[in-house]
């Protein structure tokens, strides 16, 4: 999963169109009414040269157990944590055994919400971690499912922040919220995840 300048320029172009479509007197509503806001923002990936602001998915660090997450199969909350504690002190992480899936609760999204990013570690997994985004409309109806990439276990033998995982470009019309879904595709070992964030691209537009 590689982020390219071309995709960033697309994001900026979409943001510019959205801003121009709002009358000057109400332009400040972009990111707060005209464009849905995902909530308070922080800078968890600054230590890796990423100065963008991010919103946290509910129970992003799994410190409240399974709250706000739906776990299927051999999935559990374990005593582990990404070592940088970017969201504060923590002692728990999500663990996905072979075939297990976890789905977050929803965050508001728009065409200006293109990236998700989190921390991951392969605990002996012999297969990749599939990352998907599930889109919903205003009434909670399913509007689309996007396969946004996969993580290779060889690149995550220790805790690492993921690359920015693209979730825009294929955003279905009428979408107002999205969920992250991760699935372990290995047949042995497990994946561990911690601190799941959404990057609202609108912050880059000033």
N, C-alpha and C positions, 0 to 999 in steps of 0.2 A: 504494500500500500504506500504509494508515493504521492506527496503533495507537489503540485506543479504551479508555476507562476500563472499559467494559462487559466487554471481553475480559480485562482485567487482573483484574477481580472474579471472572470465571469461573475463571481460573487459581488465584486465592487460595482460592476455594470448593473446588475439586478438591483442593488441597493440604490444606485443613483436614479434608476427609473422609478423606484418606489418613492423616493424623496421628491422627485419632480412632479409626481402625480398628486402630491398633497399641497394644498394652498399654503402660501407663505405664512399666513397667520397661524396655521396649525401644524407647521412642519415639525415642531417639537414633539408631536404625538408619535412620530416614528420611533418604534421601540417601546411605546407605552400606551397603545390604544389602537392606532392604525396598524402597526405591526405588533403582534403579541410579544410580551416580555416574558423571559424565562425566570426572572427574579434577580436576587442580589448576585453580584459578580465578584470574582477574585482572580488572582494571577498564580495558579498553582504550578504552572510549568515554566516559570521564569528562570529557574535554575538550569533549564535545558535550552535556553535561547529563545523561548516562546513567550513573548511579551503580551500576548492577547488575553483578554478577559474571558472568563468562563463562568457558567452557571452550574450549580451542583444538582445532579439528580437526587430525589429524595432518598435518604439513608444511603448516601453515596459510598460510605466506608463500611457499611454493614455492622456498625456498632449497635444498632437496634435489632440485631438478628435478621429475621426474614422480612421485617416490616418494609412495605412498599416494593417488594420483589416477589415474583412467582417462580418457585423452584420446581423443576420436574426431573425425575430420575435420581441418579446418584449425585445430588447437589446438596451442599450443607454450608453452614457458617462455621469457620474454624478459627483457632487461635493463631493468627498470623497478621502481618501488616506490612504495607510498603514502608521501607526504612526511612523515608524522608519526612513522613507525617505532614504532607502538604495541606491536609484538611484539619490538622490538629492531632493531638495525642490519640492513638487508637491501638486496639489489640485484636481486631478481627478482620477477616477477609472472606470472600466467597470462594468456595472450592467446588469445581466441577469434575466429577469422575467421567469415565467413558460414556458418551451419549447423553450426558446431562445437559439441561438447558436452564437458563435463568433469564427472566424478563423483568425489566424495570417498570415502575409506574410511569405515567406520562408527564412530559413537560410541554408547555406551549412552544410551537415552532412556526416558522414562516420561511419564505424563500431566503431569508437572511440568517438562517440557522444551519450552517453547512457542516459543522464538524463535531464529532464526539472524540473524547480522548480519556484514557484511563491508565492504570498500572496493571501489569500482568506478569505472571511467572509460571513457567512450565515445571511442574513437580513430577518429572519423569514421563510426561505425556508423549505418546508415540504418534500423535496426530495433531492437526492444526486446531485452532480455536476460530470458529466461524462467527462473524459479527454481522448482525442484521439490524435494520431499523424498520419498525412497524408504524405506519401512519394511520391516523384517525381523523374523522371529520368532527364537526361541531356537536353532533348528537352521539358521538362515540362510535360511529360506524367505521368499519375498516375501509380505508381508501388506497392502501398499497403496502407492499412488502419489498424492501430493497436489500439485496445482498451487497454489503459495502466492503467486504474484504475478509481476509483470514490472517491469523498470526501463526508463524512457524515456530514450533517448539525450540528449534536450534537457536533462535534469536532471543529466547526468553528463559535461558537456563537459570538466571537470577532475576530479581525484580527489575523491571524496566518500564518507563513510560512508553505507551504505544505512540506510533506516528498519528498525525491527525487523520481520523477516519472520516471520509467524505460521506455526508448524508443528504446533500442537496442534488441539484441538477435533474433528478427524477422525481421531485416532490409532486405528488398528485394534486390536481385541482381540488379545492375545498378542504384541504388538510389544515387542522388547527393544533394538533398535538402529535407527539411521537414517543415511542418506547424503544429502548435498546434491548436486543435479544442476543445472547451469546450461547454457543453450543460447542461442547467438546467433541471433536470428531475422532479422537483417538480410541483405541481398544484397550489401552492400559495406561497407568499413570493418571495424572490429573492436572488441571489448570487452576490457578488462583488469580483472583481479580480484586482490585481495591480502588476506591476513589474515582468514581465515574462522573465525567463532566461533559457539558455541552458548550461549544464556543459560539456565541451570537455574533455573526459577522457584522451586524449593524454597528457594533462598537468601533469597528475600524473606519467607519465613515464619518466620525466626529459628531 
